[in-house]
Amino acid sequence: MVSSTAVTTTTLFTPSSSSSSFSSSSYSSSYSSSSFSSPLSPKPNTFTPSKSNAVNAVNALCTKPKLRSNVADKLNNIASEFTSLSQPIDRVKRLLHYASLLPPFLDADRVPANRVVGCATQVWVVAEIDERRRMRFRADSDSEISKGFCWCLVWILDGAKPEEVLMVDREDLADVNVGLGMSLKAHSRTNTWHNVLFTMQTAAKDLL
Amino acid sequence: MSSSIVRFGLRRVSSLSVFASAVNEAVAEPAVGSPSLGHSTRPHFPILHQEVNGSKLVYLDNAATSQKPTVVLKALQNYYEGYNSNVHRGIHFLSAKATDEYESARRKVASFINASDSREIVFTKNASEAINLVAYSWGLANLKPEDEIILTVAEHHSAIVPWQIVAEKVGAVLKFVDLNQDGIPDISKLKDMFSRKTKIVVAHHVSNVLASVLPIRDIAQWAHDVGAKVLVDACQSVPHMVVDVQSLNVDFLVASSHKMCGPTGIGFLYGKIDLLSSMPPFLGGGEMISDVYLDHSTYAEPPSRFEAGTPAIGEAIGLGAAIDYLSGIGMQTIHDYEVELGSYLYERLLSVPNIRIYGPAPSENVQRAALCSFNVENLHPTDLATFLDQQHGVAIRSGHHCAQPLHRFLGVSSSARASLYFYNTKEDVDYFIHALNDTVNFFNSFK
């Protein structure tokens, strides 16, 4: 049990990590990067994937023809990153860091029409399609942890083709085991992952 | 209710003989002197003695559901191992025994809330179904256009939505009482709402968010003065205090097994027998009929009229065992202990910086149930609850607690809630406060 968790908080993220290519300022162009390294890794592919079932599942996922894409690579990277963090507090810290990377969200977009249904927190998602037929997502939440989830999903799916967004299914996400160690297979009303993904996919379907 | 409040010391229970023979688990905390009720009863609940996320479990989500003592688990096991059978219609040994035990459970519920007749107890799958039963059966048969249904803004969704549906069907009107300056439902406004148009009042006994207690006996009197009925949501009172339906003089009362140490999948409706006898069936099926013809059916008397199909037999028997267990401790003993522990929780929470606790402040005249809903400034309750679980093994609830209208009235979308039961201890509260302070510091360090 950690009696004083705040002490170590500020030392987790080094200046190099906070100025990585996935910082807030360059976030919108991250999808075009040829390397899909861990968002917080200063150097690509420096993490060591664990041999957990989750990572195995992701590796299996990436061999599926349907998801042999940048989206699958990003799912893989996120999964590897979070499964390498064995302590819940470190996963929470990582999510809070990602929350801080989420671009500002317009008050005008914080409307019921953009609310994600079913989350225990308030989550808003705006989905658009650009001139290159790529999905553009913006998201926000009143919860910092949910904002971290949102950043991950936006990072994975922003800039993808609508078809690629639709190819991710709930079970793919469940196997990824990103987050706090809770069962992502649980069809819980608190499952922000599923609800935000569902919202993004509904938007992609509508914009197809 | 007792008015005594002990700030920094909990009443000790000198002995607890309840089902001691059924308890094999070691006592979790070393007892100093005579143990408190929490320390005495914790060994009866195997689930409490585990680690979650690397920390000792501290379960403070009892308003959502309670844990089950070994005697209830054994009652379920005994039923399925020894006499599982369908009830009421079999003539063989197992069926007769199952029927005896099922009906015995009904009598236990009746006795527990002092109903005058066990036929006044209808088993339902939960309290929500019990409310729906009254809304669809009594409501559709008795409500007319312009009739008024009085509720408070603090009702659980289960007590609001069925009446919205029925009111829409018949053209009746829902009228809501809001909160007064003390943060509790405004009783004087409620009293002024009554008129000859009022047909039923639907009100909680104890609020699952505010922890406040409504004067149900007075409300029933005001309702009866204008010829209206009273339906009480007693989900948060029956598990925690003596509830006497005859003394309260309510027409309907609902409660849930799983919040009172019993299994999930069963709740009950109390209804005055003359009312139940006058009500049409809610659901059709086996068990609830007298005779079935191809073109019509005649219906059984209550309570069978409202128990279509094979009931939750094992669950009812488990509920009966839970009632035996609670009665063995004594509901007044449980309540007195919870008043003290709840006050301790409230006082300790007040020490957390920038906290807002909803509901009334406890005093000699104002008692709270042993739960606190709260928010800490600039922190989302779900973030708090997530970190408390992940880092400290403390289980609390976050969200709107099925009371969105109340949260809108309070000006927030959600809140955190710590809710106690008699098996919680002062140490649980202390650990929770320590964990909460650590959680707040953690999130603030990111700002």
Interface residues (C-beta under 8 A of the other chain):
Chain A: M1 V2 S3 S4 T5 A6 T9 T10 P88 I89 R91 V92 L96 S100 A120 T121 Q122 D142 S143 E144 I145 S146 L180 G181 T190
Chain B: N53 G54 S55 H380 T382 D383 T386 F387 Q390 Q391 H392 S398 G399 S413 S414 D438 N441 F442 F443 N444 S445 F446
